[in-house]
Amino acid sequence: MKFLIIFCALSTLSIGVLGQFKTGIKTRQPIPPQQSEQLNYNQHEEFNSYNQYSGSAYERYNGNYKPAEYYQGELLVVSPRPSPQPQILDATAEFINKTRAGIASGICFKEVPTSTLVKNGQEPVSNGTSPGMSTIQVCCEGYERNPHVFKHCDPICEDDCPNGICVAPNQCVCIPGHVRNTVGKCVTTCPIGCENGHCNDEGQCQCKPGFTLEPKEGKFCVPTCENECKFGKCVGPNQCECEKGYRLNAAGTCEPHCENCLNGKCTAPGLCSCHTGYTKVGDVCEPVCALGCDKGFCIAPDTCSCPVGSELDRSGIKCNPRCDVPCVNGVCASPNKCECEPGYVPDEKHSNMCVPHCPQGCPNGYCSAPNFCSCNPGFIKSGVKGRHFCNPAN
């Protein structure tokens, strides 16, 4: 009867341990007293350790461990028994124990103002590198306090490390019967299972259509992409997921991505190479006109364009103003505005015309050319050149 009670207790313990193999095996487990006593901690710690873990809960996890009779919270009435036999662990349990034993403590040191460590109204003696500063022990980045043993820090794995043991921040070690897949997850291997496939009668992994056996381990199946998914990762049959800086094109392949690469070709992420006839101006490829564009702008290699109201001359590189109605005795100086030639003045009635100007006027006649009068009928010209007068004919 005594042997039966002891055997049941040990069996319950074994089932409790093996039940963790199918999910993430956390490192936050109670540490044996002898290992906990080896850690020499500063009495002034972050998180107010003493106050938060006072009373029975603190005593329970501070080295006062319950005997095996209290396992799972049930008190077993056990009669005196013979000396315990050496515990025989299977390969998985031995692997877990050995792996856990090699995990770093996760303890780091940090200096804080001693005034922040006041406890019970008393400020401790500073022990830092400068006056008024004290060194305390805290969890390193990527670690957290063990909920069972406060003076121990465990690594944090964001996905809880299913089928594995979290040995460092976001770093899992798979338990036997599992292997790490392409995304870092621990998946089962034959004869238990085969990711993206099934185990055949010979205990080997046989892949589904669109998948092939992973070349290194050969224990799970990975998707295949006909285009080899360059600059990306094959995440499904003929389904490519591009790396950062690349994008999927119409052909289903990954190509470099540039925010603005007009008149050029994106040859690398964020790197635009201009086409022939273009040059880089800032982040933009602009056309080049070798002979320039006088009063205009270059719109394509060696191609000028004029602003509104102007037009190219025969050279193709100079922009001249355009007047919708041609200028008479003048030139088009700006859009639809004529400028008279020397000796001419704008006509009061027609804006596009310039008329001859005679500064002295032309009594009994009219100005037919700059500073040149023509007499009306019945009048004749007299006087010296430049001072002609139209007098009545006798």
C-alpha positions as CSV (number, residue, x, y, z in Angstrom):
1,M,0.0,0.0,0.0
2,K,2.8,2.4,0.9
3,F,4.6,1.6,-2.3
4,L,1.4,2.3,-4.3
5,I,0.9,5.8,-2.8
6,I,4.5,6.7,-3.5
7,F,4.3,5.4,-7.1
8,C,1.1,7.4,-7.7
9,A,2.7,10.6,-6.5
10,L,5.7,10.1,-8.8
11,S,3.5,9.2,-11.7
12,T,1.5,12.4,-11.2
13,L,4.8,14.4,-11.2
14,S,5.9,12.8,-14.5
15,I,2.7,13.5,-16.2
16,G,2.9,17.1,-15.1
17,V,6.3,17.5,-16.7
18,L,5.6,15.7,-19.9
19,G,2.4,17.7,-20.4
20,Q,4.6,20.7,-21.2
21,F,6.2,19.2,-24.2
22,K,3.3,20.0,-26.6
23,T,3.4,23.7,-25.8
24,G,6.1,26.3,-25.2
25,I,8.4,25.3,-22.3
26,K,9.0,28.3,-20.3
27,T,12.1,28.9,-18.3
28,R,10.2,30.5,-15.4
29,Q,10.4,27.4,-13.2
30,P,11.3,27.3,-9.5
31,I,15.1,27.1,-9.1
32,P,16.5,24.5,-6.6
33,P,17.5,26.1,-3.2
34,Q,21.2,25.3,-3.7
35,Q,21.2,27.2,-7.1
36,S,19.3,30.1,-5.7
37,E,21.7,30.5,-2.8
38,Q,24.6,30.8,-5.1
39,L,23.3,34.2,-6.4
40,N,24.7,37.1,-4.4
41,Y,22.3,39.9,-4.8
42,N,22.3,43.5,-3.5
43,Q,19.7,44.0,-0.8
44,H,18.5,47.2,-2.6
45,E,16.8,46.0,-5.7
46,E,14.5,47.4,-8.3
47,F,10.8,46.4,-8.2
48,N,10.6,46.8,-4.3
49,S,11.3,43.1,-3.9
50,Y,10.9,42.9,-0.1
51,N,7.6,44.7,0.1
52,Q,6.0,42.9,-2.8
53,Y,7.1,39.5,-1.7
54,S,6.4,39.7,2.0
55,G,4.5,37.2,4.0
56,S,3.9,33.6,3.2
57,A,4.2,34.0,-0.6
58,Y,7.7,35.5,-0.2
59,E,8.7,32.8,2.3
60,R,7.4,30.0,0.0
61,Y,9.6,31.1,-2.9
62,N,12.6,32.4,-0.9
63,G,14.1,29.0,-0.1
64,N,11.5,27.5,2.2
65,Y,10.4,24.8,-0.2
66,K,7.6,22.4,0.6
67,P,8.4,18.7,0.7
68,A,7.2,16.4,-2.0
69,E,4.2,15.4,0.1
70,Y,2.6,18.8,-0.8
71,Y,3.0,18.3,-4.6
72,Q,0.0,19.8,-6.5
73,G,-1.4,21.2,-3.2
74,E,-2.5,17.8,-1.8
75,L,-1.1,16.4,1.3
76,L,-0.2,12.8,0.9
77,V,-0.1,10.6,3.9
78,V,3.1,8.6,3.4
79,S,4.6,6.2,5.9
80,P,8.3,5.9,6.3
81,R,9.9,4.7,3.1
82,P,13.2,3.4,2.0
83,S,16.0,5.6,0.7
84,P,15.0,7.2,-2.7
85,Q,16.2,5.5,-5.8
86,P,18.1,7.5,-8.5
87,Q,15.6,9.1,-10.8
88,I,15.7,7.8,-14.3
89,L,14.9,10.5,-16.9
90,D,13.9,9.9,-20.5
91,A,15.9,11.6,-23.3
92,T,13.4,14.6,-23.5
93,A,13.4,15.3,-19.8
94,E,17.2,15.1,-19.7
95,F,17.5,17.4,-22.7
96,I,15.2,20.0,-21.0
97,N,17.1,19.9,-17.7
98,K,20.4,20.2,-19.4
99,T,19.2,23.1,-21.6
100,R,17.8,25.0,-18.7
101,A,20.9,24.6,-16.7
102,G,22.9,26.4,-19.4
103,I,20.6,29.5,-19.5
104,A,22.2,32.7,-18.4
105,S,21.0,34.3,-15.2
106,G,19.8,37.5,-17.0
107,I,21.1,39.7,-14.2
108,C,22.6,43.1,-15.0
109,F,23.8,46.0,-12.9
110,K,22.5,49.5,-12.9
111,E,23.3,52.7,-11.0
112,V,20.5,54.7,-9.6
113,P,20.3,57.6,-7.1
114,T,20.6,56.2,-3.6
115,S,17.7,58.5,-2.6
116,T,15.3,56.3,-4.6
117,L,16.1,53.3,-2.5
118,V,14.7,54.6,0.8
119,K,13.1,51.8,2.7
120,N,11.3,52.1,6.0
121,G,12.4,55.7,6.2
122,Q,16.1,54.9,6.0
123,E,18.4,55.6,3.1
124,P,21.0,52.9,2.4
125,V,24.7,53.6,2.2
126,S,25.8,54.5,-1.3
127,N,27.8,51.9,-3.1
128,G,28.0,53.3,-6.6
129,T,30.9,54.7,-8.5
130,S,30.1,58.3,-7.4
131,P,28.6,59.8,-4.3
132,G,24.9,59.6,-4.0
133,M,24.7,56.6,-6.4
134,S,24.0,53.0,-5.7
135,T,24.4,49.9,-7.8
136,I,21.4,47.5,-8.0
137,Q,20.8,44.3,-9.8
138,V,18.1,44.4,-12.5
139,C,16.9,42.1,-15.3
140,C,18.9,42.6,-18.5
141,E,17.1,43.8,-21.6
142,G,15.0,41.0,-23.0
143,Y,14.6,39.3,-19.6
144,E,11.9,39.4,-17.0
145,R,11.6,38.5,-13.3
146,N,10.9,34.8,-12.6
147,P,7.5,34.8,-10.9
148,H,8.6,31.9,-8.6
149,V,12.1,33.0,-7.7
150,F,12.2,36.8,-7.6
151,K,16.0,37.0,-7.7
152,H,16.2,35.3,-11.1
153,C,15.5,36.7,-14.5
154,D,14.2,34.6,-17.5
155,P,14.6,35.4,-21.2
156,I,11.5,36.6,-23.0
157,C,10.3,35.0,-26.3
158,E,7.5,36.9,-27.8
159,D,5.7,33.9,-29.2
160,D,6.2,31.9,-25.9
161,C,8.4,29.4,-27.9
162,P,5.9,26.6,-28.6
163,N,7.6,23.1,-28.7
164,G,10.8,24.6,-27.5
165,I,12.7,26.2,-24.6
166,C,13.4,30.0,-24.5
167,V,17.1,30.2,-23.8
168,A,17.7,33.8,-24.8
169,P,15.6,36.8,-25.8
170,N,13.5,35.6,-28.8
171,Q,15.7,32.6,-29.2
172,C,14.2,29.1,-28.9
173,V,15.8,25.7,-28.7
174,C,13.5,22.9,-30.0
175,I,12.8,19.9,-27.8
176,P,13.5,16.4,-29.3
177,G,11.1,15.4,-32.0
178,H,10.9,19.0,-33.3
179,V,12.9,21.1,-35.7
180,R,13.1,24.8,-36.5
181,N,11.3,25.7,-39.7
182,T,12.1,28.6,-42.1
183,V,10.3,31.2,-39.9
184,G,12.0,30.0,-36.7
185,K,9.1,28.0,-35.3
186,C,9.7,24.5,-33.7
187,V,7.6,22.1,-35.7
188,T,7.1,18.3,-35.3
189,T,9.0,15.8,-37.3
190,C,8.2,12.3,-38.4
191,P,6.9,10.0,-37.0
192,I,4.9,12.6,-35.0
193,G,4.1,14.9,-38.0
194,C,5.4,16.8,-41.0
195,E,4.8,20.4,-41.8
196,N,3.1,20.9,-45.2
197,G,3.2,17.2,-45.7
198,H,2.5,13.8,-44.1
199,C,4.6,10.9,-42.7
200,N,4.5,7.9,-44.9
201,D,4.7,4.2,-43.8
202,E,8.5,4.4,-43.7
203,G,8.4,7.3,-41.3
204,Q,9.6,9.8,-43.9
205,C,8.1,13.2,-44.8
206,Q,6.2,13.2,-48.0
207,C,5.3,16.8,-49.3
208,K,2.0,18.1,-50.6
209,P,1.8,19.5,-54.2
210,G,3.5,22.8,-54.4
211,F,6.0,21.9,-51.6
212,T,9.4,20.3,-51.6
213,L,11.5,18.7,-48.8
214,E,13.6,21.2,-46.9
215,P,17.2,20.6,-48.2
216,K,19.1,20.9,-44.9
217,E,17.1,18.9,-42.3
218,G,14.8,17.0,-44.7
219,K,12.2,16.8,-42.0
220,F,9.6,19.3,-43.1
221,C,8.3,20.7,-46.4
222,V,8.8,24.2,-47.8
223,P,6.8,25.9,-50.6
224,T,8.3,26.2,-54.1
225,C,8.3,29.2,-56.4
226,E,9.1,28.7,-60.1
227,N,10.8,32.1,-60.4
228,E,13.1,31.2,-57.4
229,C,11.8,34.4,-55.7
230,K,15.0,36.4,-56.0
231,F,15.2,39.3,-53.5
232,G,12.4,37.7,-51.6
233,K,11.1,34.6,-49.7
234,C,8.8,31.9,-51.0
235,V,5.9,31.8,-48.5
236,G,3.5,29.7,-50.5
237,P,3.4,27.7,-53.8
238,N,4.4,30.3,-56.4
239,Q,3.8,33.0,-53.8
240,C,6.7,35.4,-53.2
241,E,7.1,37.8,-50.4
242,C,9.6,40.5,-51.2
243,E,12.4,41.8,-49.0
244,K,12.4,45.3,-47.6
245,G,13.2,47.8,-50.5
246,Y,11.7,45.5,-53.1
247,R,8.2,45.1,-54.5
248,L,6.3,42.5,-56.4
249,N,5.8,43.2,-60.1
250,A,3.2,42.0,-62.6
251,A,5.4,38.9,-63.4
252,G,5.4,37.8,-59.8
253,T,9.0,38.6,-59.2
254,C,10.6,41.1,-56.8
255,E,12.2,44.2,-58.2
256,P,13.9,47.2,-56.5
257,H,11.6,50.0,-55.3
258,C,12.2,53.7,-55.7
259,E,9.8,56.4,-54.6
260,N,10.4,58.5,-57.7
261,C,12.3,57.2,-60.7
262,L,10.6,58.9,-63.7
263,N,12.9,59.0,-66.7
264,G,15.2,56.4,-65.1
265,K,15.4,52.8,-63.9
266,C,15.4,51.7,-60.3
267,T,18.5,49.5,-60.1
268,A,18.6,49.0,-56.3
269,P,16.3,49.9,-53.4
270,G,16.1,53.7,-53.4
271,L,18.7,54.0,-56.2
272,C,17.5,55.5,-59.5
273,S,19.7,55.4,-62.6
274,C,18.7,58.0,-65.2
275,H,18.1,57.1,-68.8
276,T,20.4,58.4,-71.6
277,G,19.8,62.1,-72.2
278,Y,18.8,62.7,-68.6
279,T,20.8,63.7,-65.5
280,K,20.2,63.6,-61.8
281,V,19.1,66.8,-60.2
282,G,18.5,66.2,-56.6
283,D,16.3,63.0,-56.5
284,V,14.9,63.6,-60.0
285,C,16.1,62.7,-63.5
286,E,15.8,65.8,-65.7
287,P,16.4,66.0,-69.5
288,V,19.5,67.6,-70.9
289,C,19.6,70.1,-73.8
290,A,23.2,70.4,-74.9
291,L,22.7,73.9,-76.6
292,G,20.4,75.2,-73.9
293,C,16.9,76.7,-74.2
294,D,17.0,80.6,-74.5
295,K,14.0,81.9,-72.6
296,G,12.5,78.4,-72.6
297,F,12.9,75.1,-70.8
298,C,14.1,71.6,-71.7
299,I,11.3,69.0,-71.8
300,A,13.2,66.1,-73.3
301,P,16.7,65.4,-74.4
302,D,17.7,68.3,-76.8
303,T,14.0,69.4,-77.0
304,C,13.0,72.9,-75.9
305,S,9.6,74.2,-75.1
306,C,8.5,77.9,-74.8
307,P,6.2,79.5,-72.2
308,V,2.7,80.5,-73.1
309,G,2.8,83.5,-75.5
310,S,6.2,82.5,-77.0
311,E,7.3,80.3,-79.8
312,L,10.6,78.7,-81.0
313,D,12.5,80.3,-83.7
314,R,14.1,78.3,-86.6
315,S,17.1,77.4,-84.4
316,G,14.9,75.4,-82.1
317,I,16.7,76.7,-79.0
318,K,15.4,80.3,-78.7
319,C,11.9,81.3,-77.6
320,N,10.5,84.6,-79.1
321,P,7.3,86.3,-78.0
322,R,4.3,85.6,-80.3
323,C,1.7,88.2,-81.5
324,D,-1.5,86.8,-82.8
325,V,-1.7,89.7,-85.4
326,P,1.7,90.5,-87.1
327,C,3.3,93.8,-86.1
328,V,3.4,96.5,-88.9
329,N,6.5,98.6,-88.8
330,G,7.5,97.0,-85.5
331,V,8.5,93.8,-83.8
332,C,6.7,91.6,-81.3
333,A,8.4,92.4,-78.0
334,S,6.1,90.4,-75.7
335,P,3.0,88.3,-76.2
336,N,0.6,90.3,-78.3
337,K,2.5,93.5,-77.8
338,C,4.3,95.3,-80.6
339,E,7.3,97.5,-80.3
340,C,7.8,100.1,-83.0
341,E,10.9,100.5,-85.1
342,P,12.9,103.7,-84.9
343,G,11.0,106.6,-86.6
344,Y,7.6,105.1,-86.0
345,V,5.0,105.5,-83.2
346,P,2.0,103.2,-82.2
347,D,-1.1,103.8,-84.1
348,E,-3.9,105.0,-81.9
349,K,-6.6,102.8,-83.5
350,H,-4.7,99.6,-84.2
351,S,-2.4,98.2,-81.5
352,N,-0.4,96.0,-84.0
353,M,0.5,98.9,-86.3
354,C,3.2,101.6,-86.1
355,V,2.9,104.8,-88.2
356,P,5.8,107.1,-89.4
357,H,6.6,110.0,-87.1
358,C,7.5,113.5,-88.2
359,P,8.5,115.6,-85.2
360,Q,7.8,119.0,-87.0
361,G,4.5,117.9,-88.2
362,C,3.2,118.1,-91.8
363,P,1.0,121.1,-92.4
364,N,-1.0,120.7,-95.6
365,G,0.4,117.2,-95.9
366,Y,0.9,113.9,-94.1
367,C,3.9,112.0,-92.7
368,S,4.5,109.2,-95.1
369,A,7.9,108.1,-93.7
370,P,9.9,108.9,-90.6
371,N,10.5,112.6,-90.7
372,F,9.2,112.8,-94.3
373,C,6.1,114.7,-95.3
374,S,4.0,114.2,-98.4
375,C,1.9,117.1,-99.5
376,N,-1.8,117.1,-100.1
377,P,-3.1,117.7,-103.7
378,G,-2.8,121.5,-104.6
379,F,0.3,121.9,-102.4
380,I,4.0,121.6,-103.2
381,K,7.0,120.9,-101.0
382,S,9.5,123.6,-100.4
383,G,12.4,124.2,-97.9
384,V,15.6,122.3,-97.1
385,K,15.8,118.7,-96.4
386,G,14.4,117.9,-93.0
387,R,12.3,121.1,-92.9
388,H,10.0,120.6,-95.8
389,F,6.8,122.7,-96.0
390,C,3.8,122.2,-98.1
391,N,2.8,125.5,-99.7
392,P,-0.1,126.2,-102.1
393,A,0.8,125.8,-105.7
394,N,0.6,129.1,-107.8
